[in-house]
Amino acid sequence: MSTLAALLLGAAGAPAMVVIDEGETVRQEAPPHGAIGMSTAWRISDHVPAPRSFEFRKRALHVGAAIGIHPISHDEIYYVVSGTGIVHSDGEEAELKGGMAAWLYKGANVGIRQTGSEPLVLIIAYPNEKPAP
C-alpha cells in the first residue's frame, strides 16, 4: 500500500469536521467556581458531537467577575484575547493581558479575576477526563 493510500484510509475513519458559529453557543451566566459576578460564556465544545477529547471555551468576565479558585485534575490553559486580569495558581499570582497565556498544571488550585475597566475575554482549553461517548 502506498503512503498516500495509507493516509487516505486513515483519514476515512475519522469523524467529519465540525464548524461552529460561536454566536449559536453564547449565554449569560455567573462564572464557575464561586459565581463571582457575571460573564458571557461561549460553550463552543458543547456543540461538538460526542466523543470529544478536550474542552474549548470562550468566556468574557464582566467588570469585577472571577472564576473562583478551584483544584484542577488536568492541565488547563487560559489565553487572554482582550482585557486584563490576575491569574492565581497555588498562591502565586500574575497579571495577564491580551495575547498572554497561563499554562496551569494538574494538581494546582487555580482561578482568574478580571481587572481594569473592560471585560476580560479568555479562551479556556483543557482535556476531558472521561471523553463523552
N, C-alpha and C positions, 0 to 999 in steps of 0.2 A: 504494500500500500504506500502511495506517495505521501510526503509530508503534507501537501495541500489537502489530499483526501482525508487524512487523519484529522487535520484541523477542522475541516468542514463537518466531518462526522461528529467530532466532539461538540462543536457549536450547535449542531442539530438537537442535542439532548438538553440544552439549556432552555429555561423558560424565555418567552419573548420579553423584550424590554418593556418597561412601564414608563410612560411620560405623565408627569403630574403637574397640574397648574396649582401653584400654592394658594391662589385665590379660592380654590374649592376646599381647602383644608383649614381655613382660618376660623378662630373663635376667640372670644374674650373670656379670660379666666384668671383666677388667682394663681400665682406661680406655685410650683410644687414645693414640698418640704417646709411648711410653715404658713403658707397663704399670706405672705407679707406683701401687701399692696396688690396691684392688678397688672396683668400682662396681656399681650396679644400673642396667641400661640398658633403656629402653623405646624400641624402634626402630619408632616409630609409622609413619613414612612407608614403611617396608619392606612394610607391609600394604596399600599403595595400588597398584592395578594400573598398569602402565606405559601410557603415558608419564606422568611427573610432572616438574615443573619445579623443585621445591625439596625439601629435606630438612627434616623436623621431628622432633626427638628430645627425649626427656627422659632425664636421667641424674642419679643420686644418687652423688656422690663420697663414699665412706666416709671415716671419720676417717683423715687422713694421705694420702689419694689425690690424684692430679692428672692433668689432661690435659696432657701434656708440651708444651713449646714447639715449635712447628712453623710452617712458612710456609703462608700461605693464598693461593689464587689467585682468591678471590672475597670479597665482604663476608660477614661472619658475625655473628650476634647470640647472646650468652649472656645469658639472662634468668634471674635468681635467684628461684626460688619460695620457698625457705627455706634457712636456714643462712648461713654466712659463708665468704668466700673472697677470694683475691687474684688478680686478673686481670693478665696480662702482655701488653704489646704493644710490640715493638721497644725493650725496655729500660725502658719506663715501667711502673709498677705502680700499681694502685688497689684499695682494699678494696671489696668488694661484699657486700650483704646482701639479704634478701628484699625484693622489689619494685623492685630496681635492675636495669638492663641495661647491658651493654657492647656498643657497636657497633664491630666490628673491621673494618678496611679491607683490601681486596685488596693483597697485596704485603707485609703485615706478618708478623712472627714472633710468634705468639700462644700462650697457654696459660692455664690456671687451676688453682689448687690450693685444696683445702679447708683451712679453718682453724676453730678452735673445737671444741666437744665434740659437735656434731650434724652429720650428713651435709649436704653442700652439694647441694641439688636444683636442677638447671638445666633450662631449655628451650633447645635449641640449634637455630637455623634458618639455612639457607644455600642458595643456588641450586645446582642440578646444573649442572656444566659441560657435560655431554652427557646430556640427559634420556634416561632409559631408554626404549627403543622399545616 
